[in-house]
Amino acid sequence: MHFTSEQRLDDGVLEREFTLGEIPGILWTPASAPAPTPLILLGHPPLGLRRMYPRLVARARHAAADGFATATIELPGSGDRPRWPAVEQARADLRRALEAGEPVSDEIVDALILPLVDKAVPEWRAALDALLALPEVCGPVAYSGGVISIGVRLAVVEPRISAAVLFAGSFVPRSMFEEARQVTIPLHVLLQWDDEGNDRQAALDLFDAFGSKEKSLHANMGGHTGVPQFAGDAAAQFFTRHLK
């Protein structure tokens, strides 16, 4: 891990950009929390870190106020990383199906999501190796948001992740339902009831499939970007219970 820049935000949070090989990322650490600090990995959709930065830094500030460090990395095929022709084609096929009002086929969902999960999860695990080697960061570790299938796979294969907040706002391949049955960590799942880009019934079925003994589903009216503040507050309380 190589830090490329750092700045102190106006609330005292230290923001440091880094590279892990050719993968860009950002680490935020609280101003006043005693080191080392528990870590939350901030997932995000594959739209690029620069585009997602305002939302990511807002989440990082809230987490820092609760005493947590946070970190994120650029997803494969996003931002300044090399384009991924097969996934780009799947995105184009998805747009055409949605614009035509046609059902989104399993083939499109698999082509869009599964390669991303297969490549992104090992990168997240490598980032976690590097982050936990820093003196200011420690376990326990949680995962928050982003592409829900990435969160599911991480919860299955990464024993250092002890809790997760997942956002049911992306398409889920059918094969991920079997992986969901292997998830045992505490889960807090957010669902926007009127999310135009999400199959509500599939999200409910996925929640039912999770094998965790402690899992909660928080469903709220509204579209994809309309998550109410109190839902975010409940997620913060969930992290406080499981990381402190």
N, C-alpha and C positions, 0 to 999 in steps of 0.2 A: 504494500500500500504506500502510495506516494502522495503527500499533501501538496496541492498546487496553489492554494490561496486560503486566506482566512480573514474573517471580519467579525467584529463584535456588533451584534444587532442592538437596537436602542433599548431593549429590555435586558441587555446583558448576556443574551444567549450567544455562545461562540459557534459560528458557522464556518466549517472548513470543507472546501472541495477537495476531492482526491481522485486518483486513478488507481485501479486495480488491474494491472496489465493495460489493456486498451478500454476498460470499462470505467466510465465516469461515475462518480457518486458524490454524495454530500453527507457530512456528519454534523449534527447539532448537539451541543452539550450545555446543560444548565449553567447559569452564572454562579449560583450559590450552593448547589447540592453537594454534599460530601462525595468525594471520589472513593472508589469507583461507583458508577451509576448504572442501574438496570437499563436495558436497551429495548427499544421498540423499532422493528424494521417497518418502514413505511412503504407499502405497496402502492402502485398507481397504474392507471391504464397506459397502454403503449402509445402515448401521444408525445413523448419527449420530455425530458426533465425541465427544459426551459419553459415550455408551454405549461407544465404542471407546477412550476415553482411557486406561484402565489398560494395555491392550495396546500402544497407540501410544507412551506415555511409556516403557514398558519397552524397546521397540525403540529409541527415541531415546537412552536412557541407554547401551545397549550400543554403539550407533553412536558416541556421543560419546566413550566410552572408547577407541574405535579411531581417534579423531581426525576424525570426520565431523560436519558439520551435517546436520540432518534437518528436513523440513517436510512438512506435510499440509494439505489443504483439505477443507471439507465438500462432499460430493457433491450434485449436483442432486436435489431432492426429499427430502433427508435432514435430520435435525436440526431446526433452526428455519427452514430454507428452505421456500418454498411447496411444498405438496403437488403431486404430479404425477398427476392422475387416471388417465391411460392406463397408467402404470407401476404404480400401485396396483392397477388391475384385473388386470394381468398377474401381479402377485404373488399376488393372490387365486386366479387360475386355476392358478398353479403349486402353491399349497398344496392346492387341491382335488385336483389330479392326483396329488400325492404321497400324500395321505391315502387316496385311493382305490386306490393301488397301480397307477395307470395310467401308461403311457408319457407323458413330457413332450413335447408336439408341438413341431415347429420353429416354428410360429406363436407359441406361448407364449414360447419362448426369444427369438425375434426381437423380440417386443413388449417383453420385459423388459430385454434387454441393449442392443440397437442404439440406441434413443433415449438411453440413459445414456452410451454411448460417444460418440455424436455431440455431446452437450452437454458432457460432462466433459472430454474431451481438449482442446478450445480453452481451457477454464478452467485446466487444468493448465499449458498453455503460457503463458498470461497470468501465472499465478503464478510460473512459472520466469523470465519476463522481469523481474518485480519483485524476485525473490529474488537473481538474479545482479547486479542493480544495487546491492545492498548491499555495503559495503566488506568485511564479514566473511565473505562467501560467494563461492565461485568454482567454476569447473569443475575437473575433469570432474564430470559429474552422472550419477547412477544412479537407477533406479526400482525399488521393492521392494514386492511383495505386492499385495493388493487384488484387484479384479475383473480376471481375467486378460485379458479382451478389451480393457480400457482400456490395460493394459500393452502388448499387441500393437500397438494403434493408435499409441500414443506412440512405440514403438520404430521404427515405420515413418516417421512424419511429423516427429519431433523430432530433428534432427541433433545437438543438444547432449547427448542421453542416450547415454552410451557403453557402458553395461552394464545388465543387469536381472536381478533375482531374481523369478521369477513363481511363484505358487501355483496349482496346478491344482485349484482347489476351487470353481469356479463353472461354470454352463452356458455353452456357447460356440456362438454362431450359426454355421451352416455357411459363411456368407460370410467369417467371420474366418479360415478356413483358407487362403484365397487371400492375405489380408493377411499371414498368418504366413510364407508363402513369401518375402515381401519383407523379412523381418527379417534383418539381417546382424550385429547387435552380439552380443557374448558373452552367453550366457544360462545361468542356473542355475535349473532348474525343480524345485520341490518337489511331490511327489504323495503323498497319504495313501491307501494301497492300499484301505482299507476305508471310505473317505469315503462316507457314506450319501447325501449330496446331490450327488454328482459321478459322471458317467459315466466310468468308468475307461478304457474303450476309446477314447472320444472324446479324453480327455486324452493318451493314448499316440499317437493319430493326430495330434493337434495338435503334440506334440513332434516327431514325425517330419516334419511339414510345415515347421517352422522352417528358414529358409534359412541360419542362422548356421553358420559353419565351426566355431566353438567353442560347443558347447552340452552341458550335462550334465543328466541326469535323476536326482534323488535320491528314490527311492520307499521309503517306510517303512510298516510295518504300523500300523494304528490308524485312528481316525475323524478327522473334520474338525479337531477341536481338539487332537488328540494328537500334534502335531509334536514329535519328541524334541529335547532340547537340543543334541545333537551335530549335528543338521541345521541348526539356527540357527548353530552355530559354523562349519560349512562355508560357509554363506552369507556370514558375516562375513569369512572368509578370501578368498572370491571378490571381495568389494568391495575388500579391501585390495590384492589383485593388480591390480585394474583402475582404481582411483581414486588410487593413490599411485605 
